[in-house]
């Protein structure tokens, strides 16, 4: 009986760990309704509450965004924008404009589903 309980505990722990995105910067996304977009490892542009900018978890300054995006952009030109609910709107817009300079064409805004 103990073996069965241990097996179930280990299974649930591994399953819950596999459901988390461990490569994401911790931000509180705004709530909203959105469809899931099937992307395989998209380029992520994140802005946290203290207005720090990240490209695929790597911290960058605003003037480095276009160079970082150019290195990691895919052929489809999609970028997921994950901005904290408390991030400055101006910083997010400036980061998006810098990403456009690098050839980004489509921006997908990440939200927390309600």
N, CA, C and O atoms as a printed pandas DataFrame, in Angstrom:
     atom_number atom_name residue_name chain_id  residue_number  x_coord  y_coord  z_coord
0              1         N          UNK        A               1    0.824   -1.193    0.000
1              2        CA          UNK        A               1    0.000    0.000    0.000
2              3         C          UNK        A               1    0.873    1.264    0.000
3              4         O          UNK        A               1    0.565    2.232   -0.695
4              5         N          UNK        A               2    1.944    1.251    0.769
5              6        CA          UNK        A               2    2.835    2.398    0.820
6              7         C          UNK        A               2    3.497    2.614   -0.535
7              8         O          UNK        A               2    3.675    3.754   -0.965
8              9         N          UNK        A               3    3.862    1.532   -1.207
9             10        CA          UNK        A               3    4.474    1.649   -2.532
10            11         C          UNK        A               3    3.523    2.297   -3.530
11            12         O          UNK        A               3    3.939    3.118   -4.348
12            13         N          UNK        A               4    2.275    1.935   -3.464
13            14        CA          UNK        A               4    1.283    2.502   -4.378
14            15         C          UNK        A               4    1.109    3.994   -4.097
15            16         O          UNK        A               4    1.037    4.790   -5.032
16            17         N          UNK        A               5    1.043    4.378   -2.839
17            18        CA          UNK        A               5    0.883    5.787   -2.481
18            19         C          UNK        A               5    2.114    6.592   -2.919
19            20         O          UNK        A               5    1.980    7.708   -3.421
20            21         N          UNK        A               6    3.303    6.029   -2.728
21            22        CA          UNK        A               6    4.522    6.712   -3.151
22            23         C          UNK        A               6    4.541    6.890   -4.667
23            24         O          UNK        A               6    4.922    7.948   -5.166
24            25         N          UNK        A               7    4.131    5.861   -5.393
25            26        CA          UNK        A               7    4.080    5.942   -6.859
26            27         C          UNK        A               7    3.109    7.037   -7.301
27            28         O          UNK        A               7    3.422    7.819   -8.199
28            29         N          UNK        A               8    1.945    7.094   -6.681
29            30        CA          UNK        A               8    0.963    8.126   -7.038
30            31         C          UNK        A               8    1.491    9.524   -6.711
31            32         O          UNK        A               8    1.319   10.450   -7.503
32            33         N          UNK        A               9    2.123    9.679   -5.568
33            34        CA          UNK        A               9    2.690   10.970   -5.196
34            35         C          UNK        A               9    3.755   11.410   -6.194
35            36         O          UNK        A               9    3.756   12.557   -6.643
36            37         N          UNK        A              10    4.649   10.506   -6.538
37            38        CA          UNK        A              10    5.702   10.838   -7.502
38            39         C          UNK        A              10    5.111   11.176   -8.862
39            40         O          UNK        A              10    5.588   12.098   -9.523
40            41         N          UNK        A              11    4.092   10.459   -9.291
41            42        CA          UNK        A              11    3.454   10.714  -10.585
42            43         C          UNK        A              11    2.823   12.105  -10.610
43            44         O          UNK        A              11    2.997   12.846  -11.577
44            45         N          UNK        A              12    2.090   12.463   -9.551
45            46        CA          UNK        A              12    1.453   13.771   -9.515
46            47         C          UNK        A              12    2.478   14.895   -9.450
47            48         O          UNK        A              12    2.284   15.947  -10.058
48            49         N          UNK        A              13    3.563   14.682   -8.720
49            50        CA          UNK        A              13    4.598   15.708   -8.643
50            51         C          UNK        A              13    5.249   15.928   -9.999
51            52         O          UNK        A              13    5.442   17.073  -10.408
52            53         N          UNK        A              14    5.588   14.866  -10.698
53            54        CA          UNK        A              14    6.212   15.005  -12.010
54            55         C          UNK        A              14    5.257   15.616  -13.027
55            56         O          UNK        A              14    5.670   16.406  -13.876
56            57         N          UNK        A              15    3.991   15.253  -12.942
57            58        CA          UNK        A              15    3.005   15.809  -13.859
58            59         C          UNK        A              15    2.837   17.307  -13.633
59            60         O          UNK        A              15    2.772   18.076  -14.592
60            61         N          UNK        A              16    2.767   17.723  -12.379
61            62        CA          UNK        A              16    2.596   19.156  -12.103
62            63         C          UNK        A              16    3.833   19.949  -12.521
63            64         O          UNK        A              16    3.702   21.086  -12.973
64            65         N          UNK        A              17    5.010   19.385  -12.383
65            66        CA          UNK        A              17    6.219   20.077  -12.827
66            67         C          UNK        A              17    6.274   20.216  -14.334
67            68         O          UNK        A              17    6.752   21.226  -14.849
68            69         N          UNK        A              18    5.795   19.222  -15.038
69            70        CA          UNK        A              18    5.844   19.287  -16.501
70            71         C          UNK        A              18    4.830   20.275  -17.062
71            72         O          UNK        A              18    4.949   20.683  -18.217
72            73         N          UNK        A              19    3.842   20.664  -16.275
73            74        CA          UNK        A              19    2.827   21.596  -16.751
74            75         C          UNK        A              19    3.268   23.049  -16.596
75            76         O          UNK        A              19    2.614   23.943  -17.133
76            77         N          UNK        A              20    4.351   23.305  -15.883
77            78        CA          UNK        A              20    4.808   24.670  -15.666
78            79         C          UNK        A              20    5.801   25.066  -16.734
79            80         O          UNK        A              20    6.591   24.250  -17.209
80            81         N          UNK        A              21    5.747   26.345  -17.106
81            82        CA          UNK        A              21    6.754   26.901  -18.016
82            83         C          UNK        A              21    7.879   27.437  -17.168
83            84         O          UNK        A              21    7.755   28.502  -16.563
84            85         N          UNK        A              22    8.968   26.715  -17.119
85            86        CA          UNK        A              22   10.075   27.110  -16.270
86            87         C          UNK        A              22   10.981   28.129  -16.937
87            88         O          UNK        A              22   11.856   28.690  -16.276
88            89         N          UNK        A              23   10.799   28.385  -18.230
89            90        CA          UNK        A              23   11.664   29.332  -18.927
90            91         C          UNK        A              23   11.064   30.730  -19.007
91            92         O          UNK        A              23   11.606   31.594  -19.696
92            93         N          UNK        A              24    9.964   30.961  -18.319
93            94        CA          UNK        A              24    9.302   32.260  -18.395
94            95         C          UNK        A              24    9.739   33.161  -17.247
95            96         O          UNK        A              24   10.047   32.682  -16.156
96            97         N          UNK        A              25    9.763   34.441  -17.490
97            98        CA          UNK        A              25   10.029   35.432  -16.459
98            99         C          UNK        A              25    8.753   35.574  -15.639
99           100         O          UNK        A              25    7.657   35.571  -16.199
100          101         N          UNK        A              26    8.881   35.697  -14.317
101          102        CA          UNK        A              26    7.687   35.801  -13.482
102          103         C          UNK        A              26    7.063   37.185  -13.641
103          104         O          UNK        A              26    7.647   38.198  -13.257
104          105         N          UNK        A              27    5.863   37.201  -14.217
105          106        CA          UNK        A              27    5.097   38.429  -14.360
106          107         C          UNK        A              27    3.636   38.112  -14.084
107          108         O          UNK        A              27    3.195   36.978  -14.273
108          109         N          UNK        A              28    2.892   39.100  -13.643
109          110        CA          UNK        A              28    1.456   38.962  -13.432
110          111         C          UNK        A              28    0.757   39.479  -14.677
111          112         O          UNK        A              28    0.669   40.687  -14.894
112          113         N          UNK        A              29    0.264   38.562  -15.488
113          114        CA          UNK        A              29   -0.393   38.941  -16.740
114          115         C          UNK        A              29   -1.766   39.537  -16.459
115          116         O          UNK        A              29   -2.422   39.158  -15.489
116          117         N          UNK        A              30   -2.200   40.465  -17.301
117          118        CA          UNK        A              30   -3.575   40.958  -17.171
118          119         C          UNK        A              30   -4.552   39.850  -17.552
119          120         O          UNK        A              30   -4.214   38.953  -18.325
120          121         N          UNK        A              31   -5.749   39.917  -17.012
121          122        CA          UNK        A              31   -6.758   38.908  -17.306
122          123         C          UNK        A              31   -7.498   39.253  -18.586
123          124         O          UNK        A              31   -7.623   40.424  -18.945
124          125         N          UNK        A              32   -7.980   38.241  -19.263
125          126        CA          UNK        A              32   -8.741   38.452  -20.488
126          127         C          UNK        A              32   -9.105   37.123  -21.113
127          128         O          UNK        A              32   -8.710   36.064  -20.626
128          129         N          UNK        A              33   -9.857   37.185  -22.190
129          130        CA          UNK        A              33  -10.238   35.988  -22.905
130          131         C          UNK        A              33   -9.462   35.939  -24.211
131          132         O          UNK        A              33   -9.447   36.902  -24.978
132          133         N          UNK        A              34   -8.828   34.822  -24.448
133          134        CA          UNK        A              34   -8.034   34.670  -25.661
134          135         C          UNK        A              34   -7.984   33.202  -26.037
135          136         O          UNK        A              34   -8.117   32.317  -25.191
136          137         N          UNK        A              35   -7.793   32.967  -27.311
137          138        CA          UNK        A              35   -7.648   31.596  -27.795
138          139         C          UNK        A              35   -6.206   31.158  -27.623
139          140         O          UNK        A              35   -5.287   31.977  -27.632
140          141         N          UNK        A              36   -6.021   29.862  -27.467
141          142        CA          UNK        A              36   -4.669   29.328  -27.401
142          143         C          UNK        A              36   -4.064   29.354  -28.790
143          144         O          UNK        A              36   -4.729   29.048  -29.781
144          145         N          UNK        A              37   -2.810   29.719  -28.848
145          146        CA          UNK        A              37   -2.101   29.761  -30.116
146          147         C          UNK        A              37   -1.025   28.686  -30.080
147          148         O          UNK        A              37   -0.118   28.753  -29.250
148          149         N          UNK        A              38   -1.108   27.700  -30.961
149          150        CA          UNK        A              38   -0.104   26.642  -30.945
150          151         C          UNK        A              38    1.216   27.129  -31.541
151          152         O          UNK        A              38    1.374   27.210  -32.759
152          153         N          UNK        A              39    2.138   27.445  -30.674
153          154        CA          UNK        A              39    3.459   27.878  -31.112
154          155         C          UNK        A              39    4.490   26.963  -30.497
155          156         O          UNK        A              39    4.354   26.535  -29.351
156          157         N          UNK        A              40    5.505   26.670  -31.251
157          158        CA          UNK        A              40    6.534   25.822  -30.698
158          159         C          UNK        A              40    7.753   26.680  -30.418
159          160         O          UNK        A              40    8.470   27.105  -31.324
160          161         N          UNK        A              41    7.962   26.918  -29.140
161          162        CA          UNK        A              41    9.066   27.745  -28.656
162          163         C          UNK        A              41    9.111   29.125  -29.319
163          164         O          UNK        A              41   10.075   29.441  -30.017
164          165         N          UNK        A              42    8.086   29.945  -29.111
165          166        CA          UNK        A              42    8.095   31.275  -29.725
166          167         C          UNK        A              42    9.105   32.188  -29.043
167          168         O          UNK        A              42    9.525   31.933  -27.914
168          169         N          UNK        A              43    9.479   33.226  -29.720
169          170        CA          UNK        A              43   10.326   34.258  -29.127
170          171         C          UNK        A              43    9.442   35.057  -28.182
171          172         O          UNK        A              43    8.353   35.482  -28.566
172          173         N          UNK        A              44    9.894   35.266  -26.957
173          174        CA          UNK        A              44    9.095   35.953  -25.959
174          175         C          UNK        A              44    9.753   37.264  -25.563
175          176         O          UNK        A              44   10.927   37.298  -25.195
176          177         N          UNK        A              45    8.990   38.332  -25.641
177          178        CA          UNK        A              45    9.411   39.657  -25.210
178          179         C          UNK        A              45    8.645   39.958  -23.932
179          180         O          UNK        A              45    7.425   40.124  -23.968
180          181         N          UNK        A              46    9.340   40.031  -22.804
181          182        CA          UNK        A              46    8.686   40.210  -21.501
182          183         C          UNK        A              46    9.104   41.525  -20.874
183          184         O          UNK        A              46   10.244   41.968  -21.015
184          185         N          UNK        A              47    8.144   42.146  -20.170
185          186        CA          UNK        A              47    8.413   43.354  -19.390
186          187         C          UNK        A              47    7.815   43.110  -18.015
187          188         O          UNK        A              47    6.615   42.867  -17.892
188          189         N          UNK        A              48    8.654   43.174  -16.968
189          190        CA          UNK        A              48    8.141   42.905  -15.629
190          191         C          UNK        A              48    7.656   44.190  -14.956
191          192         O          UNK        A              48    7.685   45.266  -15.553
192          193         N          UNK        A              49    7.216   44.060  -13.720
193          194        CA          UNK        A              49    6.617   45.173  -12.981
194          195         C          UNK        A              49    7.578   46.339  -12.805
195          196         O          UNK        A              49    7.147   47.491  -12.757
196          197         N          UNK        A              50    8.864   46.062  -12.709
197          198        CA          UNK        A              50    9.841   47.148  -12.544
198          199         C          UNK        A              50   10.400   47.608  -13.885
199          200         O          UNK        A              50   11.468   48.216  -13.941
200          201         N          UNK        A              51    9.675   47.317  -14.968
201          202        CA          UNK        A              51    9.975   47.764  -16.329
202          203         C          UNK        A              51   11.304   47.250  -16.874
203          204         O          UNK        A              51   11.921   47.899  -17.719
204          205         N          UNK        A              52   11.743   46.101  -16.398
205          206        CA          UNK        A              52   12.910   45.449  -16.979
206          207         C          UNK        A              52   12.438   44.659  -18.189
207          208         O          UNK        A              52   11.372   44.043  -18.157
208          209         N          UNK        A              53   13.225   44.675  -19.248
209          210        CA          UNK        A              53   12.860   44.006  -20.500
210          211         C          UNK        A              53   13.681   42.731  -20.631
211          212         O          UNK        A              53   14.878   42.714  -20.341
212          213         N          UNK        A              54   13.016   41.656  -21.076
213          214        CA          UNK        A              54   13.659   40.372  -21.284
214          215         C          UNK        A              54   13.306   39.854  -22.670
215          216         O          UNK        A              54   12.166   39.987  -23.114
216          217         N          UNK        A              55   14.269   39.271  -23.346
217          218        CA          UNK        A              55   14.021   38.565  -24.604
218          219         C          UNK        A              55   14.428   37.126  -24.356
219          220         O          UNK        A              55   15.608   36.825  -24.177
220          221         N          UNK        A              56   13.437   36.233  -24.347
221          222        CA          UNK        A              56   13.664   34.823  -24.012
222          223         C          UNK        A              56   14.430   34.666  -22.703
223          224         O          UNK        A              56   15.443   33.970  -22.644
224          225         N          UNK        A              57   13.934   35.321  -21.654
225          226        CA          UNK        A              57   14.481   35.269  -20.295
226          227         C          UNK        A              57   15.820   35.955  -20.128
227          228         O          UNK        A              57   16.354   35.978  -19.019
228          229         N          UNK        A              58   16.375   36.507  -21.174
229          230        CA          UNK        A              58   17.652   37.207  -21.074
230          231         C          UNK        A              58   17.380   38.699  -20.886
231          232         O          UNK        A              58   16.738   39.312  -21.739
232          233         N          UNK        A              59   17.855   39.299  -19.785
233          234        CA          UNK        A              59   17.620   40.728  -19.592
234          235         C          UNK        A              59   18.376   41.558  -20.629
235          236         O          UNK        A              59   19.552   41.318  -20.901
236          237         N          UNK        A              60   17.680   42.531  -21.194
237          238        CA          UNK        A              60   18.278   43.425  -22.187
238          239         C          UNK        A              60   17.838   44.854  -21.895
239          240         O          UNK        A              60   16.803   45.083  -21.269
240          241         N          UNK        A              61   18.630   45.802  -22.352
241          242        CA          UNK        A              61   18.229   47.207  -22.284
242          243         C          UNK        A              61   17.362   47.511  -23.508
243          244         O          UNK        A              61   17.328   46.745  -24.470
244          245         N          UNK        A              62   16.672   48.631  -23.449
245          246        CA          UNK        A              62   15.781   49.000  -24.546
246          247         C          UNK        A              62   16.526   49.115  -25.863
247          248         O          UNK        A              62   16.011   48.695  -26.900
248          249         N          UNK        A              63   17.718   49.670  -25.843
249          250        CA          UNK        A              63   18.472   49.823  -27.095
250          251         C          UNK        A              63   19.066   48.508  -27.605
251          252         O          UNK        A              63   19.599   48.472  -28.714
252          253         N          UNK        A              64   18.986   47.433  -26.825
253          254        CA          UNK        A              64   19.491   46.129  -27.245
254          255         C          UNK        A              64   18.387   45.192  -27.722
255          256         O          UNK        A              64   18.670   44.087  -28.183
256          257         N          UNK        A              65   17.136   45.624  -27.616
257          258        CA          UNK        A              65   16.013   44.747  -27.951
258          259         C          UNK        A              65   16.054   44.312  -29.412
259          260         O          UNK        A              65   15.903   43.124  -29.699
260          261         N          UNK        A              66   16.254   45.243  -30.337
261          262        CA          UNK        A              66   16.215   44.884  -31.760
262          263         C          UNK        A              66   17.318   43.883  -32.105
263          264         O          UNK        A              66   17.098   42.975  -32.906
264          265         N          UNK        A              67   18.484   44.038  -31.517
265          266        CA          UNK        A              67   19.585   43.109  -31.789
266          267         C          UNK        A              67   19.273   41.721  -31.226
267          268         O          UNK        A              67   19.534   40.716  -31.886
268          269         N          UNK        A              68   18.714   41.656  -30.006
269          270        CA          UNK        A              68   18.368   40.375  -29.390
270          271         C          UNK        A              68   17.238   39.679  -30.139
271          272         O          UNK        A              68   17.248   38.458  -30.295
272          273         N          UNK        A              69   16.270   40.456  -30.601
273          274        CA          UNK        A              69   15.155   39.881  -31.362
274          275         C          UNK        A              69   15.648   39.369  -32.709
275          276         O          UNK        A              69   15.222   38.304  -33.158
276          277         N          UNK        A              70   16.528   40.103  -33.352
277          278        CA          UNK        A              70   17.052   39.685  -34.656
278          279         C          UNK        A              70   17.772   38.347  -34.562
279          280         O          UNK        A              70   17.743   37.559  -35.507
280          281         N          UNK        A              71   18.415   38.087  -33.433
281          282        CA          UNK        A              71   19.119   36.809  -33.251
282          283         C          UNK        A              71   18.155   35.642  -33.100
283          284         O          UNK        A              71   18.445   34.538  -33.559
284          285         N          UNK        A              72   17.007   35.874  -32.460
285          286        CA          UNK        A              72   16.131   34.762  -32.121
286          287         C          UNK        A              72   14.830   34.673  -32.868
287          288         O          UNK        A              72   14.052   33.751  -32.621
288          289         N          UNK        A              73   14.557   35.592  -33.776
289          290        CA          UNK        A              73   13.256   35.596  -34.456
290          291         C          UNK        A              73   13.133   34.420  -35.422
291          292         O          UNK        A              73   14.101   34.023  -36.070
292          293         N          UNK        A              74   11.957   33.890  -35.501
293          294        CA          UNK        A              74   11.675   32.762  -36.411
294          295         C          UNK        A              74   11.183   33.296  -37.748
295          296         O          UNK        A              74   10.923   34.490  -37.902
296          297         N          UNK        A              75   11.063   32.399  -38.700
297          298        CA          UNK        A              75   10.639   32.815  -40.046
298          299         C          UNK        A              75    9.244   33.414  -40.075
299          300         O          UNK        A              75    8.966   34.294  -40.889
300          301         N          UNK        A              76    8.350   32.941  -39.185
301          302        CA          UNK        A              76    6.979   33.459  -39.212
302          303         C          UNK        A              76    6.873   34.873  -38.639
303          304         O          UNK        A              76    5.849   35.533  -38.813
304          305         N          UNK        A              77    7.918   35.345  -37.959
305          306        CA          UNK        A              77    7.925   36.709  -37.431
306          307         C          UNK        A              77    7.049   36.913  -36.219
307          308         O          UNK        A              77    6.780   38.056  -35.850
308          309         N          UNK        A              78    6.585   35.832  -35.574
309          310        CA          UNK        A              78    5.723   35.951  -34.398
310          311         C          UNK        A              78    6.540   36.175  -33.139
311          312         O          UNK        A              78    7.578   35.548  -32.931
312          313         N          UNK        A              79    6.051   37.082  -32.304
313          314        CA          UNK        A              79    6.651   37.333  -31.000
314          315         C          UNK        A              79    5.528   37.380  -29.973
315          316         O          UNK        A              79    4.513   38.043  -30.184
316          317         N          UNK        A              80    5.714   36.677  -28.864
317          318        CA          UNK        A              80    4.754   36.725  -27.772
318          319         C          UNK        A              80    5.188   37.835  -26.825
319          320         O          UNK        A              80    6.313   37.829  -26.326
320          321         N          UNK        A              81    4.290   38.789  -26.579
321          322        CA          UNK        A              81    4.558   39.893  -25.660
322          323         C          UNK        A              81    3.889   39.554  -24.335
323          324         O          UNK        A              81    2.665   39.453  -24.251
324          325         N          UNK        A              82    4.706   39.381  -23.304
325          326        CA          UNK        A              82    4.203   39.072  -21.968
326          327         C          UNK        A              82    4.574   40.226  -21.050
327          328         O          UNK        A              82    5.689   40.288  -20.532
328          329         N          UNK        A              83    3.634   41.132  -20.854
329          330        CA          UNK        A              83    3.889   42.314  -20.029
330          331         C          UNK        A              83    3.135   42.199  -18.717
331          332         O          UNK        A              83    1.961   41.830  -18.694
332          333         N          UNK        A              84    3.815   42.517  -17.630
333          334        CA          UNK        A              84    3.198   42.500  -16.312
334          335         C          UNK        A              84    2.060   43.513  -16.270
335          336         O          UNK        A              84    2.091   44.532  -16.960
336          337         N          UNK        A              85    1.067   43.219  -15.459
337          338        CA          UNK        A              85   -0.086   44.109  -15.330
338          339         C          UNK        A              85    0.326   45.488  -14.814
339          340         O          UNK        A              85   -0.340   46.482  -15.103
340          341         N          UNK        A              86    1.410   45.552  -14.061
341          342        CA          UNK        A              86    1.870   46.825  -13.518
342          343         C          UNK        A              86    2.986   47.473  -14.314
343          344         O          UNK        A              86    3.522   48.499  -13.897
344          345         N          UNK        A              87    3.346   46.897  -15.450
345          346        CA          UNK        A              87    4.424   47.466  -16.272
346          347         C          UNK        A              87    3.937   48.750  -16.947
347          348         O          UNK        A              87    2.752   48.909  -17.241
348          349         N          UNK        A              88    4.867   49.642  -17.179
349          350        CA          UNK        A              88    4.544   50.901  -17.838
350          351         C          UNK        A              88    4.180   50.651  -19.303
351          352         O          UNK        A              88    4.907   49.980  -20.034
352          353         N          UNK        A              89    3.046   51.204  -19.709
353          354        CA          UNK        A              89    2.580   51.043  -21.080
354          355         C          UNK        A              89    3.617   51.566  -22.079
355          356         O          UNK        A              89    3.840   50.962  -23.129
356          357         N          UNK        A              90    4.239   52.683  -21.742
357          358        CA          UNK        A              90    5.222   53.284  -22.640
358          359         C          UNK        A              90    6.427   52.379  -22.869
359          360         O          UNK        A              90    6.932   52.288  -23.988
360          361         N          UNK        A              91    6.887   51.714  -21.819
361          362        CA          UNK        A              91    8.042   50.815  -21.957
362          363         C          UNK        A              91    7.682   49.624  -22.842
363          364         O          UNK        A              91    8.478   49.201  -23.680
364          365         N          UNK        A              92    6.483   49.091  -22.651
365          366        CA          UNK        A              92    6.040   47.956  -23.472
366          367         C          UNK        A              92    5.968   48.364  -24.945
367          368         O          UNK        A              92    6.436   47.632  -25.818
368          369         N          UNK        A              93    5.389   49.520  -25.215
369          370        CA          UNK        A              93    5.262   49.991  -26.604
370          371         C          UNK        A              93    6.639   50.244  -27.211
371          372         O          UNK        A              93    6.879   49.885  -28.363
372          373         N          UNK        A              94    7.539   50.853  -26.458
373          374        CA          UNK        A              94    8.885   51.103  -26.978
374          375         C          UNK        A              94    9.608   49.787  -27.277
375          376         O          UNK        A              94   10.323   49.692  -28.274
376          377         N          UNK        A              95    9.432   48.780  -26.429
377          378        CA          UNK        A              95   10.056   47.475  -26.667
378          379         C          UNK        A              95    9.491   46.833  -27.935
379          380         O          UNK        A              95   10.232   46.228  -28.711
380          381         N          UNK        A              96    8.190   46.964  -28.143
381          382        CA          UNK        A              96    7.568   46.416  -29.360
382          383         C          UNK        A              96    8.092   47.137  -30.600
383          384         O          UNK        A              96    8.385   46.500  -31.612
384          385         N          UNK        A              97    8.211   48.451  -30.525
385          386        CA          UNK        A              97    8.729   49.211  -31.671
386          387         C          UNK        A              97   10.172   48.822  -31.988
387          388         O          UNK        A              97   10.553   48.755  -33.157
388          389         N          UNK        A              98   10.972   48.567  -30.959
389          390        CA          UNK        A              98   12.347   48.117  -31.186
390          391         C          UNK        A              98   12.361   46.729  -31.830
391          392         O          UNK        A              98   13.194   46.451  -32.692
392          393         N          UNK        A              99   11.445   45.865  -31.413
393          394        CA          UNK        A              99   11.359   44.522  -32.000
394          395         C          UNK        A              99   10.934   44.591  -33.468
395          396         O          UNK        A              99   11.377   43.783  -34.284
396          397         N          UNK        A             100   10.083   45.552  -33.798
397          398        CA          UNK        A             100    9.675   45.721  -35.206
398          399         C          UNK        A             100   10.856   46.085  -36.087
399          400         O          UNK        A             100   10.915   45.676  -37.246
400          401         N          UNK        A             101   11.799   46.853  -35.549
401          402        CA          UNK        A             101   12.987   47.216  -36.311
402          403         C          UNK        A             101   13.796   45.987  -36.710
403          404         O          UNK        A             101   14.507   46.001  -37.715
404          405         N          UNK        A             102   13.681   44.915  -35.907
405          406        CA          UNK        A             102   14.433   43.685  -36.166
406          407         C          UNK        A             102   13.697   42.746  -37.111
407          408         O          UNK        A             102   14.210   41.673  -37.430
408          409         N          UNK        A             103   12.512   43.122  -37.562
409          410        CA          UNK        A             103   11.785   42.295  -38.518
410          411         C          UNK        A             103   10.591   41.567  -37.956
411          412         O          UNK        A             103    9.978   40.767  -38.663
412          413         N          UNK        A             104   10.236   41.816  -36.707
413          414        CA          UNK        A             104    9.051   41.181  -36.125
414          415         C          UNK        A             104    7.811   41.752  -36.797
415          416         O          UNK        A             104    7.674   42.966  -36.948
416          417         N          UNK        A             105    6.910   40.861  -37.197
417          418        CA          UNK        A             105    5.714   41.307  -37.910
418          419         C          UNK        A             105    4.434   41.122  -37.120
419          420         O          UNK        A             105    3.522   41.944  -37.213
420          421         N          UNK        A             106    4.356   40.043  -36.337
421          422        CA          UNK        A             106    3.128   39.710  -35.625
422          423         C          UNK        A             106    3.416   39.618  -34.138
423          424         O          UNK        A             106    4.331   38.911  -33.715
424          425         N          UNK        A             107    2.630   40.334  -33.350
425          426        CA          UNK        A             107    2.804   40.334  -31.908
426          427         C          UNK        A             107    1.576   39.684  -31.263
427          428         O          UNK        A             107    0.445   40.109  -31.498
428          429         N          UNK        A             108    1.805   38.679  -30.471
429          430        CA          UNK        A             108    0.746   37.969  -29.755
430          431         C          UNK        A             108    0.866   38.376  -28.298
431          432         O          UNK        A             108    1.923   38.211  -27.689
432          433         N          UNK        A             109   -0.212   38.908  -27.736
433          434        CA          UNK        A             109   -0.191   39.405  -26.359
434          435         C          UNK        A             109   -0.643   38.297  -25.421
435          436         O          UNK        A             109   -1.735   37.750  -25.578
436          437         N          UNK        A             110    0.198   37.965  -24.444
437          438        CA          UNK        A             110   -0.119   36.924  -23.477
438          439         C          UNK        A             110   -1.018   37.506  -22.397
439          440         O          UNK        A             110   -0.758   38.590  -21.875
440          441         N          UNK        A             111   -2.090   36.767  -22.065
441          442        CA          UNK        A             111   -2.997   37.169  -20.983
442          443         C          UNK        A             111   -3.251   35.958  -20.097
443          444         O          UNK        A             111   -3.077   34.814  -20.516
444          445         N          UNK        A             112   -3.660   36.230  -18.878
445          446        CA          UNK        A             112   -4.063   35.176  -17.948
446          447         C          UNK        A             112   -5.531   34.895  -18.213
447          448         O          UNK        A             112   -6.358   35.801  -18.114
448          449         N          UNK        A             113   -5.867   33.666  -18.546
449          450        CA          UNK        A             113   -7.268   33.339  -18.865
450          451         C          UNK        A             113   -8.141   33.446  -17.644
451          452         O          UNK        A             113   -7.758   33.055  -16.541
452          453         N          UNK        A             114   -9.320   33.983  -17.860
453          454        CA          UNK        A             114  -10.308   34.124  -16.770
454          455         C          UNK        A             114  -11.057   32.840  -16.602
455          456         O          UNK        A             114  -11.932   32.745  -15.741
